[in-house]
Amino acid sequence: DATYNFAALVNATNDVTLVDLLPSKVNGFTADGATDLLYARSEANIKGKASGNDLVDFTFEHLLSKVKFTVENTSVDAEEYSFKVNNIVINGNKTGNVTLATKAWDSLSNSGDYEVAEITVYADEAAGTHKAECAQELLLIPGDFNITFNVDIYNGTTKLGSQSYPVAGGAYAQTIAAGYAYNFVIKVAVGEEIKFSVEKQPTWTDGGDITLQ
């Protein structure tokens, strides 16, 4: 006669005891960029029996957002130039509470700096493929974030210059939502303004079904 809800931590380094926090809320979750937080709910409110239970279908949902970066060389003579995008920092939510049924976050602390590895687009990339994707993906608490980065420009081994973006101490502001994957795209061309855009993926591809019994 018990009703069950599930939550799961993946790659967990957080000191969070989920069994004490379910079924309604996880409090004091700290995002480290690598730990995923999921919640599973049953479509029907089914109570367990001592024996003869039917299988119960659960829908797993991501409570965090997934973020990655891609850099594109859009120069007219892209074969001649290479770019190194470094000091990529996402500043935003570090801790918070989440209501599982609604995926709504509250008590957010905007104190986290998440650093992304350097991304290089090499000059000898084949024509039409002048871009590089950072293999590192971040799992972040949803909400408002600011993104800053530096760009170094090379012609061969000669460094032509570097620039911090955004200029004048600003930051690219972005709001991310729970359960979505985002690709932050930085487009760089020699002699042109840096372009920053976001590709939002409506679904987060997972590895298949897991049966709990």
N, C-alpha and C positions, 0 to 999 in steps of 0.2 A: 504493500500500500504506500509506496514512496514514489514521488515524482522526480524524474531525473533531468538534470541539465549538465552539459559538459563544457569545459573550457580547456584549452591546451596552450602550453608555451613550447615554442620550437627554438632550438639553439639557445636555451635559457641560461642566462647568467644573473638574472634578477632574483633577488631574495624575496620572492612572492609565493605565499602558500595559498594556492587557488582554492583548495578544499575548504578553507575557512572563509572564503569571500563569496562563494556562489550561494544561491543561484542568481542573484539580481545584479551584483556589481563587483567590479574589481577596483580596489582603491590603492592609490599610491604606486601605480605602475611607473617604472622608470625605463625609458627607451634608451637602448645602447646602440641602435642602428642595425643590430644583427638578430635580436630576439623577436620572433613573431608571436602574436597573440591572436588566438582564434576562439570562437564560441560556437557551440552547436546547440540547436534547439529542435525539439520535436514539433512537427506540424500539428499533432494532436496531443492533448494533455493525457497521456496514458500512464496509469499507475502500474508498478510492478507487482507480480504475484509471487508466492513462494515457489510455484512450479508452473509449467505449461505456458510460459510467456511467449507471445508472438514477437517476431522481429520488429524493432522500432526504427523507423527511418529518421535520421537526423540531418539537418541542413547546416553545414559548416560555413561560417562567414569570417572573413578577416576583419579584425577591429583596428588594424593599422593601415598605413598607406605605404606603397613601395615606390621608390624613386631611383632612377638611374640617369646618367648623363651621356650625351652623344655630341661630338664636335665635328663640324663639317667645314672643309676648306672650299669656299665658293669663289675663290679668285679666278679671274679669267685665265691666268697662267698658273693653274693650280699645281702643275707638275714641277714648277720652279721653287715653290715655297712650302715650308713646313711650319706647323704651329704647335706650341706646347701650352696647354691650358693647365695652370697649377694654382695652388693656394685656393682651391675650391672649398668654400665653407657654406653650409646651410645653417642658419641660426633660427631657432624656434623652440617648439615645445620639448621639454625634457621629462616632465612628470605629469600625471593626471589621473583622474578617475573616469571609468567608463561604465555606463549602464548597458548591460549585455543585450537586452531585448531590443533596444533602440539604436545601439551603437553610438550613443550620444556621449561626448566627452565633456567633463567639467573640471574645475579646480586646476586649470592648466598653468604650468610654470614655463614661461618663455625664457629659459636660461641655457638652452642647449646649443653647443656648437658641434656640428658634425662635419668632419673633414673627408674629402673625396680624393682618391689617388689621382696623380697627374695623368692627363690624357694627351697623347701626341698623335697628330696627323702628319704622316711623312710625305715628303715631296715626291717620292717615287711610287706612290700608290697608282694603280692603273686608272686610266681616264674613266670618269664617271663614278668612281668609288672613293672619292676624297673625303672619307670620314672615318672616325674611330669611336668605338663605344667603350665606355669604362665598364670593366667586368664587375666592379663593385656595385652592389645594390644596397640601398638603405631602407630599413623598415622604421617608419616614423609615426609618432602620434599625430593624428590629423589636426589641421588648424592652419594658422598663418606662419609663413616662413619668409626669411630674406636670404638671398643668394648673392655671394660675391665671388670673384675669381680674377686671376691674372692671365694675360695672354702674352707669350713671347713669340716673335716672328723671326724666322730664319730663311736665308737664301743659301742653300748648301750648308756649310758649317758656320757661316757668318751670321751673327745675330744682328738683325736690323733694328730691333727696338722691342720695348715691352710696355704694357699698359694695364692698369688695374681697372676693373669694371665692377659696377657702374662707376662713372667718374664723379667727382665732387662729393665723395663720401656717401653716396647713395647706395641703394641695394635693389636688386630685382625682387619684388614682392610676389608671393605666390601662395594661394590657399589650396590645400590638398584635403581630400575627403577619405573616410574610412572605406577599405575594400577596393580601392582603385590603384592601378599602377600608372606611374607617370614617367615620361621620358623628357628630361630637360635638354633641349637642343640649343647648342651654341654655334652660330654660323659666323665664320670669320672670312673676310676678304681683304687683301692688301689695299689700303687706301680708302676703305669703306667702313662705315659704322658697324660695330658688332651687333648682331641680331640674336635675341634670346626669345625662344618660344617653348611652349609646353604641349606635348602630345599626351592626351589622357586616354588610357585604355579602359573601356567599360567593364571588361572582365579580367580576372586574374587567373591565369592558367595554372592548374594544380596537377598533381600526379595521379589522380584517380580516386576510386572509392576505398574507404577503410571500413571494415566490418568490426564492430565492437560486440563481443559476446562473452 
